[in-house]
Amino acid sequence: MLRPFAVICAALALFAASAVWADPALDAFARDVDRTESVRAVKTLQRSFSQYAQAGLWAEVGTLFSPDGQFVFDGAVKPAEISKGTTAIAAFLRNRYGGGHEGVTADGLSAIMTESPVVNVAPDGNSAKARWQTIIYYGHGGKALIEGGYFENEYVRTGGVWKVATMHWFPQYYGPYETGWTNWGGGDLPRVPYHYTIDEAGMPILPPAGPAPEAAATLAALQARVDRLNDEDRVRNLQAAYGYYADRRMWDDVTDLFAEDGVVEVGGQGVWHGKAGVRKWLNSIGPAGLTHGILNDRPQYAVTVTIAPGGNEAWTRGIELGMLGDADNEKGWWEISVFRNRFVKEQGVWKIRELRRFPVMKTDIFKGWGKDRFADPAPVGANAPDAPLPAADAVNVALAVPAFIAPHPVTGKAVAAVGAGRTVAATPLTGAIATSSTAPVDLAEARRRLSRSAAWDGVENVSAAYGMYADDVDARGFTGVIAEKGFKMTPFAGYYITREQNQKARISGPLPAMRPGIPYHWLMGPVTLVSDDGRSAYGRMRLFQPRTSKHESKTGDFLGAGFWGGMYHNRYVLENGSWKLWELTLDEPYINPVSWKDGLWAKAKDPPPPDPNKPRRTFSGGNFPPDIPLTELGKREEHFQGGTGVPLQWPSILPMWFGYVNPVSGREPPLYQKDCVPCAVRPDLRLEANGYQEPPSFPDANRAP
């Protein structure tokens, strides 16, 4: 009798111990960390797709897919072409976009520029879907082509590794460079189905199914993973902020972002050392500030980020599209570059340590990359580089493939150039960075930190979804992602306050099944500042707006092949588990293109001055006038269409407002909008007046705890 009794006691003791040590809260937290990382893993897969394609690494592209994965080319005007398996997928993409060969060539281009994602990880945590905006500049052997549309993709995790299950490409427009693109198939365009609902647009992680499995990691290990996510957000902000300052030639602010021993390397030109060297390089591009007719837009695509294990060092890699011009002299250029940058955390603040930029293609806007490609010579005189490049890197920069910052996300193997391409920029130009560790925190603090990175993804999601609903003129969609008490600017008119008021103003009739033309609304390049409690955020994003129609573009057309541009200044709140827009403010258009044959922005001229004897044009913006017209906002809307003062139009330079100070120095921009735009006349619209926190600005938002 004693032995069975002892066995029972031991079993009871074991059960009691497991009950004591089991921690459902830690288990749930571990699952949330894993799924936030999964959102990032899905994005990394797609961005790696773009980076490998740009380098002509089609075999590496193929191995991003699961063994039974498929690529669906769905042109709508004919049966979809389906390639199945990694080898077949690589072959299809190689032949369509890569000139039929592996690797880069001096006369080839395969820039698949993808951004503006809406990602949803499924309740099971092992599958996901994502929608992306994409534009492709490609061509080999004297050809130059452009193609654009949407990806609607599915992803799967097997054996702990995320892979592409289905990449579904919906081309919307296509054409040779000489004439510009038109609608795919030449007719009206269908709406591409969404994989998400309006509420799911703001939910990168869908509510999980069932209880969380027992955590395999300790709180300390989970905290370290969360800290890496937070640091990734800070580095992404810094990379994007650099781009916005560069757009406006704000050279003081760009220089501020660098560490004292910062370095710039430009392929085919040389190396500049220290902050003085950084400024010399910037001056070689042109004088500080934009003047009449100067365009220097440099949107960034497919940006991947890696945080070093020590936590004080990071790298970014991505593709930059240069939209450059001097309209007063009727000149314009396209440029595509690959960057691979190194960052360092000094006294808790992230800074740029090395900026490495390798031009892949530059061309006259009137000729295109099939007929004309050149490289800028190294500056001479006062702005000359401090040191020339190594001889190997100075030969034909178009063949340079900056080293990838991480192993292949599926195979885990190193990725390098093939064929004529040369892998460069693998060795740091400056010294090693010391590692550090953060103080341990309790579960509540670790969860708060995680909520801030989850917010970063929520903001990117709902912003992209808003743009895609706007593409389709789907007022139910783009008003549905507004918070219940949120407010939205209708371009050139003013603000409607509350979701309900926006819906009443903008919803009118059923959605058309087909569209004769589309102005696309990419919201991309986010600088996102999240509140301390992770429930509200500020986001600055670029409006990148290619447009298409059934005919070739002509000067004065609203649609047709061309690009328009603007800047969003938004605020966001977490409402009933879904991220929503609290404020949507849009400054536009910074580019008013002329026809494709006239070089888009290159031959633009100032419009005639307004006739003082004619009434000024007004914009109603919806089914009834807005609650706050732009004319009530004074200087903030000066020179914008529908605002105050004389409207400015490209090639005149519109004002550029910022909602944050410099991430490193704290330098305040000349035009600084600290609060929401209509809060000047409606303080009741402020986040704090509605139970939310205003997010911290820089440099605090760029500082690790």
C-alpha positions in Angstrom: 0.0 0.0 0.0 2.9 2.4 0.7 4.4 2.2 -2.7 1.3 3.2 -4.7 0.7 6.0 -2.2 4.3 7.3 -2.7 3.7 7.3 -6.5 0.5 9.2 -6.1 2.2 11.8 -3.9 5.0 12.2 -6.4 2.5 12.8 -9.2 0.6 15.3 -7.1 3.8 17.1 -6.3 4.8 17.2 -10.0 1.3 18.6 -10.9 1.6 21.2 -8.2 5.0 22.3 -9.4 3.8 22.6 -13.0 0.8 24.6 -11.8 3.1 26.9 -9.9 5.7 27.4 -12.6 3.3 27.6 -15.6 2.9 31.2 -16.5 0.0 31.8 -19.0 0.9 35.5 -19.2 4.5 34.7 -20.2 3.2 32.1 -22.7 0.9 34.7 -24.3 3.7 37.3 -24.4 6.0 34.8 -26.1 3.4 34.1 -28.7 2.9 37.9 -29.3 6.7 38.3 -29.8 6.8 35.5 -32.2 3.9 36.9 -34.3 5.3 40.4 -34.4 8.6 38.9 -35.6 6.5 36.9 -38.2 5.1 40.1 -39.6 8.6 41.4 -40.1 9.7 38.1 -41.6 7.0 38.2 -44.2 8.1 41.8 -45.2 11.7 40.7 -45.3 10.8 37.9 -47.7 9.2 40.3 -50.2 11.9 42.9 -49.8 14.5 40.2 -50.4 12.7 39.3 -53.5 13.2 42.8 -54.8 16.9 43.0 -53.8 17.8 39.6 -55.3 15.9 40.5 -58.5 17.8 43.8 -58.8 21.0 41.8 -58.7 19.8 39.2 -61.2 19.9 36.4 -58.6 16.9 34.6 -60.0 17.8 31.2 -58.5 17.9 32.9 -55.0 14.5 34.5 -55.8 13.2 31.0 -56.6 14.3 29.6 -53.3 12.3 32.2 -51.4 9.3 30.0 -52.3 8.2 26.8 -50.7 9.0 23.7 -52.8 5.4 23.5 -54.0 5.0 27.3 -54.2 3.7 29.1 -57.3 4.0 32.4 -59.1 0.7 33.6 -60.8 1.0 36.1 -63.5 -2.6 37.3 -63.8 -3.1 39.8 -66.6 -6.9 39.5 -66.5 -7.1 39.8 -70.3 -6.0 36.2 -70.8 -5.7 33.1 -68.7 -3.2 33.5 -65.9 0.3 32.0 -66.3 1.2 29.8 -63.4 4.7 28.7 -62.6 5.0 26.0 -59.9 8.1 25.0 -58.0 11.3 27.0 -57.2 13.0 26.2 -60.5 10.1 27.0 -62.7 9.4 30.2 -60.8 13.0 31.3 -61.2 13.0 30.5 -64.9 9.8 32.5 -65.5 11.0 35.6 -63.7 14.5 35.3 -65.2 13.1 35.2 -68.7 10.5 38.0 -68.2 12.5 40.5 -66.2 16.1 39.3 -66.2 17.1 39.1 -69.9 17.2 35.3 -69.7 20.4 35.1 -67.6 21.7 35.1 -64.1 23.5 38.2 -62.7 23.8 41.8 -63.7 25.1 43.2 -66.9 26.2 46.7 -67.7 23.2 47.3 -70.1 20.6 45.4 -68.0 18.0 46.5 -65.4 15.5 44.5 -63.3 14.4 46.9 -60.6 11.2 45.5 -59.0 10.4 48.3 -56.6 7.9 47.1 -54.0 6.5 48.9 -50.9 3.3 49.9 -49.1 2.4 46.5 -47.6 -0.8 45.3 -45.9 0.3 42.2 -44.0 -2.0 39.9 -42.0 -0.6 36.9 -40.0 -3.4 34.3 -39.7 -4.9 33.1 -36.3 -2.8 29.9 -36.6 0.4 31.9 -36.6 1.9 29.8 -39.4 0.4 31.4 -42.5 0.0 35.0 -43.7 -1.2 37.1 -46.6 0.1 40.4 -47.8 -0.7 43.0 -50.5 2.0 45.2 -52.0 2.2 48.1 -54.5 4.9 47.5 -57.2 6.5 49.3 -60.1 9.1 47.6 -62.3 11.8 49.3 -64.4 13.5 46.7 -66.5 15.0 45.9 -69.9 18.1 44.4 -71.4 20.0 44.8 -74.7 18.7 48.3 -75.6 15.1 47.8 -74.3 13.5 49.9 -71.6 10.1 48.8 -70.2 7.9 49.7 -67.2 5.3 47.6 -65.6 3.2 48.1 -62.4 0.4 46.8 -60.3 -0.3 44.8 -57.1 0.9 41.7 -55.5 -1.6 39.7 -53.5 0.6 37.0 -51.8 0.3 34.1 -49.4 3.1 32.9 -47.1 3.6 29.8 -45.0 5.9 28.8 -42.1 7.2 25.3 -42.2 9.9 24.0 -39.9 10.1 27.4 -38.3 11.0 29.2 -41.6 8.7 31.6 -43.4 8.5 31.0 -47.2 6.4 32.3 -50.1 3.5 30.0 -50.9 1.9 32.0 -53.7 2.9 35.2 -55.3 0.0 36.5 -57.3 0.9 39.4 -59.6 -1.8 41.6 -61.0 -0.2 43.8 -63.6 -2.2 47.0 -64.1 -0.1 49.0 -66.6 2.7 48.4 -69.0 4.6 50.0 -71.8 7.9 50.8 -73.5 9.8 53.8 -72.1 9.6 55.7 -75.4 5.9 56.2 -75.2 5.1 55.6 -71.6 2.8 53.0 -70.2 -1.0 52.5 -70.6 -3.5 50.3 -68.9 -2.7 46.6 -69.1 -4.5 45.2 -72.2 -5.5 48.7 -73.3 -8.9 48.6 -71.7 -10.6 49.4 -68.4 -9.0 48.0 -65.3 -10.8 45.7 -62.8 -10.5 46.1 -59.1 -8.1 43.6 -57.6 -9.7 41.7 -54.7 -8.5 42.4 -51.2 -7.5 39.7 -48.8 -8.5 41.8 -45.8 -11.6 43.5 -44.4 -11.7 47.1 -43.4 -11.0 46.2 -39.7 -8.3 43.7 -40.6 -6.5 46.4 -42.5 -5.3 47.7 -39.1 -4.6 44.3 -37.6 -1.3 42.9 -38.9 -1.7 40.1 -36.4 -5.2 38.6 -36.4 -6.6 37.4 -33.1 -4.9 34.1 -32.2 -6.7 30.8 -32.1 -6.6 28.8 -28.8 -4.4 29.1 -25.8 -0.8 30.0 -26.2 1.7 27.1 -26.1 4.1 27.0 -23.2 6.9 29.5 -23.7 10.3 27.9 -24.6 12.1 31.2 -24.0 12.8 33.1 -20.8 11.6 36.6 -20.1 15.2 37.8 -20.6 15.5 36.2 -24.0 12.1 37.6 -25.0 13.1 41.0 -23.9 16.2 40.9 -26.0 14.1 40.0 -29.1 11.7 42.9 -28.3 14.6 45.3 -27.9 15.8 44.3 -31.4 12.4 45.0 -32.8 12.4 48.5 -31.1 15.9 49.2 -32.5 14.8 48.2 -36.0 12.0 50.7 -35.8 14.5 53.5 -34.7 16.9 52.6 -37.6 14.1 52.5 -40.1 13.0 56.0 -38.9 16.5 57.3 -39.3 16.9 55.8 -42.8 13.6 57.4 -43.9 14.3 60.7 -42.2 17.6 60.8 -44.1 15.7 60.4 -47.4 13.2 63.2 -46.6 16.0 65.6 -45.7 17.9 64.7 -48.9 14.8 65.3 -51.0 14.8 68.9 -49.9 18.6 69.3 -49.8 18.4 70.1 -46.1 22.2 69.5 -45.9 22.5 70.7 -42.2 20.0 68.1 -41.1 21.5 65.3 -43.2 25.0 66.1 -41.7 23.5 66.0 -38.2 22.4 62.4 -38.7 26.0 61.2 -39.0 28.4 60.2 -36.2 31.5 62.3 -35.9 33.6 59.7 -37.6 30.9 59.0 -40.3 31.9 58.0 -43.8 30.2 58.3 -47.2 31.2 56.0 -50.1 29.8 56.5 -53.5 30.4 53.8 -56.1 32.5 55.0 -59.0 33.5 58.2 -57.2 35.3 57.8 -53.8 35.1 58.1 -50.1 34.5 61.1 -47.8 35.5 61.0 -44.1 34.0 62.7 -41.1 31.2 65.2 -40.8 33.2 67.7 -42.9 33.6 65.1 -45.6 29.9 64.3 -45.5 29.1 67.9 -46.1 31.5 68.1 -49.0 29.8 65.2 -50.6 26.4 66.8 -50.1 27.6 70.1 -51.6 28.8 68.2 -54.6 25.2 67.2 -55.3 24.1 70.9 -55.3 23.7 73.9 -53.0 21.5 73.5 -49.9 17.8 74.1 -50.4 15.6 73.6 -53.4 15.2 76.5 -55.8 12.8 77.0 -58.6 12.7 74.0 -61.0 15.0 71.7 -58.9 13.7 68.2 -58.2 15.6 65.9 -56.0 13.1 63.2 -54.9 14.7 59.9 -53.8 12.1 57.4 -52.6 13.4 54.2 -51.0 12.1 50.7 -51.7 12.7 47.2 -50.3 14.6 48.4 -47.2 15.8 45.6 -45.0 17.3 46.1 -41.5 19.6 43.9 -39.5 20.4 44.7 -35.8 23.8 43.3 -34.7 23.7 40.9 -31.7 25.5 43.5 -29.5 22.6 45.9 -30.0 24.8 48.9 -30.8 25.2 48.4 -34.6 22.8 48.0 -37.5 22.7 47.9 -41.3 20.1 48.8 -43.9 20.0 47.8 -47.5 17.6 48.9 -50.1 16.9 50.5 -53.5 16.6 54.2 -54.2 14.8 55.7 -57.2 16.1 59.1 -58.1 13.6 61.5 -59.7 15.8 64.4 -60.6 15.3 67.6 -62.6 16.2 71.1 -63.5 13.1 72.4 -65.1 14.4 75.9 -65.7 16.9 74.3 -68.1 14.5 71.6 -69.3 16.6 68.8 -67.9 15.6 65.6 -66.1 17.1 62.3 -65.1 16.2 58.9 -63.6 18.6 57.2 -61.3 18.5 53.9 -59.6 20.9 53.1 -56.8 21.5 50.4 -54.2 22.5 51.5 -50.7 24.0 49.6 -47.9 24.3 51.7 -44.7 25.8 51.1 -41.3 24.4 52.7 -38.1 25.8 53.0 -34.6 24.2 53.6 -31.2 26.1 56.2 -29.3 25.0 57.0 -25.7 21.7 55.4 -26.6 21.1 57.5 -29.8 21.2 55.9 -33.3 23.4 57.7 -35.9 24.6 56.9 -39.4 28.2 55.6 -39.3 28.6 54.7 -43.0 26.5 55.6 -46.0 27.4 53.5 -49.1 25.6 54.2 -52.3 26.1 52.5 -55.6 24.3 53.9 -58.7 23.0 51.1 -60.9 21.6 53.3 -63.7 21.3 57.0 -64.5 19.7 58.2 -67.7 18.4 61.3 -69.4 14.7 61.4 -69.0 14.2 62.1 -72.7 16.1 58.9 -73.7 15.6 56.2 -71.1 17.9 53.4 -69.9 17.6 51.4 -73.1 19.3 54.2 -75.1 21.3 56.2 -72.6 23.2 55.3 -69.4 26.0 57.2 -67.8 27.7 57.5 -64.4 28.4 60.8 -62.7 32.1 61.6 -62.5 33.8 62.1 -59.2 33.6 65.7 -57.9 36.7 67.7 -58.2 38.0 70.8 -56.4 36.7 71.7 -52.9 34.2 68.8 -52.8 36.4 66.1 -54.2 36.4 62.8 -52.2 39.1 62.3 -49.6 40.2 59.0 -51.1 39.6 57.2 -54.4 37.8 53.9 -54.5 39.8 50.7 -54.7 40.5 49.9 -58.3 38.2 46.9 -58.4 35.3 49.0 -57.2 35.9 51.8 -59.6 35.4 49.7 -62.7 31.9 49.9 -64.1 29.8 50.7 -61.0 26.7 49.2 -62.7 28.1 45.8 -62.0 28.6 46.4 -58.3 26.4 44.4 -56.0 26.6 45.7 -52.4 26.9 42.9 -50.0 23.6 41.6 -48.6 23.2 42.3 -44.8 21.8 38.9 -43.9 21.8 35.3 -45.1 19.0 34.1 -47.4 15.8 34.2 -45.2 14.9 30.7 -46.3 18.1 28.7 -46.9 20.2 30.6 -44.3 23.1 30.6 -46.7 25.2 33.6 -47.7 24.1 35.4 -50.9 26.6 36.9 -53.3 26.8 38.2 -56.8 27.1 35.9 -59.8 28.3 36.3 -63.4 29.8 39.6 -64.1 28.6 41.2 -60.9 31.0 41.9 -58.1 30.1 41.8 -54.4 31.3 45.0 -52.7 31.0 46.8 -49.5 31.4 43.8 -47.2 34.1 45.3 -45.1 33.3 48.2 -42.7 35.1 51.4 -43.4 35.3 52.4 -39.7 36.2 50.5 -36.6 34.4 47.8 -34.6 31.4 48.8 -32.4 31.3 47.7 -28.7 28.4 45.6 -27.6 26.1 46.3 -24.7 23.2 44.9 -22.8 20.1 46.5 -21.4 18.9 46.2 -17.9 16.3 43.5 -17.2 12.7 44.5 -17.0 9.5 42.9 -15.8 6.8 41.4 -18.0 4.7 44.5 -18.0 7.5 46.7 -19.3 8.5 44.1 -21.9 5.0 44.0 -23.1 4.8 47.8 -23.3 7.9 47.8 -25.4 6.5 45.1 -27.7 3.3 47.1 -28.1 5.3 49.9 -29.7 6.8 47.7 -32.4 3.4 46.2 -33.0 2.1 49.7 -33.4 4.8 50.4 -36.0 3.4 47.6 -38.1 -0.2 48.6 -37.5 0.5 52.1 -38.7 2.2 50.9 -41.9 -0.7 48.5 -42.5 -3.6 50.9 -42.2 -1.7 53.6 -44.1 -1.1 51.3 -47.1 -4.7 50.0 -46.9 -6.0 53.6 -47.0 -4.0 54.2 -50.1 -5.3 51.1 -51.8 -8.9 51.9 -51.1 -8.2 55.4 -52.5 -6.8 53.8 -55.6 -10.2 52.2 -56.2 -12.1 55.3 -55.1 -13.6 53.0 -52.5 -15.0 55.6 -50.1 -16.5 52.9 -47.8 -12.9 51.6 -47.4 -10.9 54.8 -47.1 -13.4 56.3 -44.7 -13.9 53.0 -42.8 -10.2 53.0 -41.7 -10.8 56.4 -40.0 -11.2 56.3 -36.2 -14.7 56.9 -34.9 -13.8 60.5 -33.8 -11.0 60.9 -36.4 -10.7 63.5 -39.1 -9.5 63.5 -42.7 -8.5 66.2 -45.1 -10.1 66.0 -48.5 -7.5 67.3 -50.9 -7.8 71.0 -51.8 -11.0 71.5 -49.7 -10.7 70.8 -45.9 -11.4 68.5 -43.0 -14.4 66.4 -42.3 -14.6 65.5 -38.6 -15.6 62.0 -37.4 -15.8 58.8 -39.4 -19.5 59.2 -39.9 -19.2 62.7 -41.3 -16.5 61.5 -43.7 -18.7 58.7 -44.9 -21.7 61.0 -45.4 -19.5 63.4 -47.4 -17.7 60.9 -49.6 -19.8 57.8 -50.1 -22.0 58.1 -53.2 -23.4 55.2 -55.2 -22.0 51.8 -55.9 -18.4 51.1 -56.8 -17.7 50.7 -60.5 -16.6 47.2 -61.5 -14.0 48.6 -64.0 -11.9 51.8 -64.1 -10.7 53.7 -67.2 -7.7 55.0 -65.3 -6.2 54.9 -61.8 -4.1 57.4 -59.7 -2.3 55.0 -57.3 -1.7 56.1 -53.7 1.5 54.6 -52.3 1.9 55.6 -48.7 5.6 54.7 -48.1 8.8 55.5 -46.3 7.3 55.9 -42.9 8.8 57.9 -40.1 6.7 56.6 -37.3 6.7 57.9 -33.7 4.8 55.7 -31.2 3.3 56.8 -27.9 4.8 55.4 -24.6 1.8 53.2 -24.1 1.7 51.9 -27.7 -1.9 53.1 -28.3 -1.3 56.1 -30.6 1.2 57.2 -33.2 2.4 59.9 -35.6 3.4 58.9 -39.1 5.0 60.9 -41.9 4.7 59.1 -45.3 5.4 59.9 -48.9 2.6 59.9 -51.4 4.2 58.2 -54.4 1.6 58.4 -57.2 2.1 56.8 -60.6 -1.0 57.2 -62.7 -2.4 55.3 -65.7 -5.1 55.4 -68.3 -6.1 53.8 -71.6 -4.2 56.4 -73.7 -0.8 57.9 -73.8 -0.3 60.9 -71.5 -0.8 64.4 -72.7 0.0 67.7 -71.0 -3.0 68.7 -68.9 -4.3 65.1 -68.4 -5.2 64.1 -64.9 -4.4 60.5 -65.8 -2.0 58.9 -68.2 1.6 57.8 -67.7 3.2 60.1 -65.1 4.0 60.7 -61.5 2.5 63.1 -58.9 3.7 63.4 -55.4 2.8 64.6 -51.9 3.4 64.2 -48.2 1.1 62.7 -45.5 1.2 63.9 -41.9 -1.0 61.4 -40.0 -1.9 60.4 -36.5 -3.2 57.0 -35.6 -5.0 55.3 -32.6 -5.6 51.7 -31.6 -9.4 51.4 -31.5 -11.2 48.1 -30.6 -8.1 46.1 -31.5 -7.5 47.7 -34.9 -5.3 50.6 -35.9 -7.2 53.5 -37.3 -6.4 56.9 -38.7 -7.0 59.7 -36.2 -5.7 62.5 -38.5 -5.1 62.4 -42.2 -3.4 65.5 -43.6 -2.0 65.6 -47.1 0.3 68.3 -48.6 0.2 68.1 -52.5 1.1 68.2 -55.3 4.8 68.7 -55.2 5.1 67.4 -58.8 2.7 68.4 -61.5 4.0 66.5 -64.5 3.6 67.4 -68.1 3.3 64.8 -70.8 5.6 61.8 -70.9 7.2 62.9 -74.2 7.9 66.3 -72.6 9.9 64.7 -69.9 7.3 64.7 -67.1 8.7 67.3 -64.8 11.6 68.4 -67.0 9.7 70.8 -69.3 7.1 72.0 -66.8 6.4 75.8 -66.8 4.8 78.1 -64.3 1.1 78.6 -64.9 -0.1 82.1 -65.7 -0.8 84.3 -62.7 -4.4 84.2 -61.5 -6.6 86.9 -62.9 -7.5 89.2 -60.0 -10.8 90.0 -61.7 -11.9 86.3 -61.6 -13.2 84.6 -58.5 -10.8 82.1 -57.0 -11.5 78.5 -57.7 -13.1 76.7 -54.7 -13.2 72.9 -54.0 -16.2 71.4 -52.3 -14.5 68.1 -51.6 -17.6 66.0 -51.1 -21.4 65.9 -50.9 -21.3 69.0 -48.8 -18.7 71.5 -47.6 -16.0 70.4 -45.1 -16.2 71.1 -41.4 -12.9 73.0 -41.5 -12.0 74.6 -44.8 -8.3 74.9 -45.6 -8.7 78.6 -45.7 -9.2 78.7 -41.9 -5.7 77.3 -41.3 -3.7 80.3 -42.3 0.0 79.9 -42.9 -0.1 76.1 -42.5 -2.0 75.9 -45.8 -0.4 78.9 -47.5 0.4 78.3 -51.2 -1.4 74.9 -51.3 -4.4 74.5 -53.7 -7.5 75.4 -51.7 -5.5 77.1 -49.0 -4.4 80.6 -48.4 -2.1 82.9 -50.4 -1.2 82.5 -54.1 -1.2 78.8 -55.1 2.2 77.5 -56.1 2.7 74.8 -58.7 5.7 72.9 -59.9 8.3 74.1 -61.0 7.7 76.5 -58.1 8.6 74.8 -54.8 5.8 74.2 -52.4 6.4 74.5 -48.7 7.5 71.3 -46.9 6.3 70.9 -43.3 7.7 68.5 -40.8 6.1 67.0 -37.7 9.3 66.2 -35.9 12.7 67.7 -35.2 16.1 66.1 -36.2 16.4 62.6 -34.9 20.0 63.1 -33.7 20.5 66.8 -33.1 17.0 68.0 -32.3 17.4 70.7 -34.9 13.9 72.3 -35.6 12.9 72.6 -39.2 11.9 75.9 -40.7 8.3 74.8 -41.0 7.5 72.7 -37.9 4.0 71.4 -37.2 4.1 70.1 -33.7 0.5 69.3 -33.2 -2.3 68.0 -35.5 -2.9 70.5 -38.3 -6.5 71.5 -37.6 -5.8 71.6 -33.8 -5.0 75.3 -34.1 -8.7 76.0 -34.7 -10.1 72.8 -33.0 -8.0 72.0 -29.9 -10.7 69.4 -29.0 -9.2 67.2 -31.8 -5.9 66.7 -30.0 -5.0 63.2 -29.0 -4.6 64.2 -25.3 -8.1 65.6 -25.3 -9.5 62.2 -26.3 -7.7 59.9 -23.9 -4.6 59.2 -26.0 -1.0 60.2 -25.6 0.9 62.5 -28.1 3.9 60.4 -29.2 7.4 61.7 -28.1 9.4 63.5 -30.8 13.0 63.1 -31.6 15.7 62.8 -30.3 13.8 60.9 -27.5 12.1 58.7 -30.0 15.5 57.8 -31.4 16.9 56.9 -28.0 17.0 53.3 -26.6 16.1 52.9 -22.9 
